[in-house]
Amino acid sequence: MTFGDDIIAISAPEPSDLDRMFEWENDPSLWSVGDNAGPLSRASLSALIDNGGGFLAVEGQARFMIRRRSDGATLGIIDFFGYDLLNSRVGVGILIGGEFRGSGYAKRALDIAAGWLAGHHGMHQIWALVAADNAASLGLFTSAGYKATERRCDWLRRSGGYVDAVLMQKLLT
């Protein structure tokens, strides 16, 4: 499955994505912005790829790669998780590779994903939990139409203690 616009394509991970996924998932500098508590094996990532990134409606989560259409470059990853059919909502996480940050790809991917989730899955809202000290992510989600609706005190553990998290929500319908 692929969806997107004339600039980027969002599609299930392919075997050729394994090295890039392994690099990103095992970069300790990125662990504080996600839920990764440690390294992931090539075997576990390969299994995810073999499963087509997961099926949102069946497994409650799915991973997609973000690619630039002009040259096929893999720009990043967008994950959906916590799929709640009853309440029509899903969580989102996004990572754009360092060399591609600041080019608008993350916002574009979030906008495309919102349309896909509303149109193909009937989602009413998308949410993200962002560290309160992550100004770049807070700015990204705000620019993509998300609203800060809740602050959770000492929610995320860091090496020096805890930081607050901000619940960002975007209503689709």
Protein Blocks (a to p, Z undefined) as FASTA:
>chain_A
ZZddfkbccddddfklmmmmmmmmmmmklmmmmmbfbdcdfklmmmmmmnnnpafklnop
acdddddfklopafbdcddehiafknopadddddddfklgonlmmmmmmmmmmmmmmmmn
opabdcddddfklmklmmmmmmnopacfbdcehkbccfklcaddddddddfZZ
